Amino acid sequence: MKTYRVAVVGATGMVGRKMLEVLAEMDFPIGELLPFASAKSAGKEIDYRGKKYTVIETNEENIKKYAPEIVIMSAGGSTSAKFSPLFAEAGGVVIDNSAYWRMDENVPLVVPEVNPEDAFNRPKGIIANPNCSTIQAMVALSPLHKAFGIKRVIYTTFQAVSGAGVNGYADLEEGMKAIADGEEAPAPKKFTHPIAGNVIPEIDVLLPNGYYKEEQKMIDETLKILHAPEIKVTATCVRVPVYYGHSESINIEFEKKVTADDVRKVLEKAEGVVVMDDPANHVYPTPLYATNRNEVFIGRIRQDFTVESGVNLWCVADNIRKGAATNAVQIAKLITEKE
């Protein structure tokens, strides 16, 4: 079996560490592992499959020196903007987890279960990993769009604090501890309001059109991934006091006459989907159940009687796994298995 020089950029971060975990779980054919990070983290050691690796500083000199063949980036937009082209110039296929390249017309935006063919049309040598909330929605919506044609989508998301990084996680952890101790919660480090015992309908920056950037990402990325600019999409994204796992209420209006049973049958056969839909017996997916799993879980499939052909469903996935690390590694596997 051919092996590859694989770089994980941002290897010491929350998502970077999860990427290493998923690479090991999927037995990715690594010949040489190259953990990259910022100058601050360079020289530290990380563990991969029981072996210690020294973290390499991400700079132009080291990119040329090590010339990785597969590069999985999780280091933020500004870092990706600067270094992704350099990794590509050095011969690497770059899979980037930041938002920077997602809407670039020369960079494919890929969910392997949905549009794998797009990964092989990459003029810049870069493949973008979609937004976490978009990824799980696409795994559910793509087979339905192929079967019935989607006319309109309304997203309402309930997003875990881990999607906001280490400081977001800490805001919830410290706030919950303060509540348990009967104390006043400390000022949040990441969020604009305390998240413990609260929900915040604000993710990312506010845009001139009144949508927060997270909502606009879901709208724009849905259309790009499905290659369906005609679909009408709107979204409301909310941060909730959950550590891991994004939940989404998705309302879909179809071009064809469709029943909830039709939708259920398609999803039961869909790649990457697990249907948990027996609400009479309290069976439906929750973020706690989805934590540390790679699938997208669907339940509460029911008719929307307010339109001629509409269905509601509940969609849950681990945002750090399928919403980031797992999807990126799946793209890498797609590349190595086909090329």
Buried (B, 14 or more C-beta within 10 A) or exposed (E): EEEBBBBBBBBBBBBBBBBBBBBBEBEBBBEEBBBBBBEEBBEEEBEBEEEEBEBBBBBEEBBEEBBBBBBBBBBBBEBBEBBBBBBBBBEBBBBBBBBBBBBEEEBBBBBBBBBBEBBEEBEBBBBBBBBBBBBBBBBBBBBBBEBBBBBBBBBBBBBBBBBBBEEBBBBBBBBBEBBEEEEEBEEBBBBEEBBBEBEBEBBBEEEEEEBBBBBBBBBBBBBBBBEBEEBEBBBBBBBBBBBBBBBBBBBBBBBEEBEBEBBBEBBEEBEBBBBBBEEEEEEBBBBEBBBEBBBBBBBBBBBBEEBEBBBBBBBBBBBBBBBBBBBBBBBBBBBBEEE
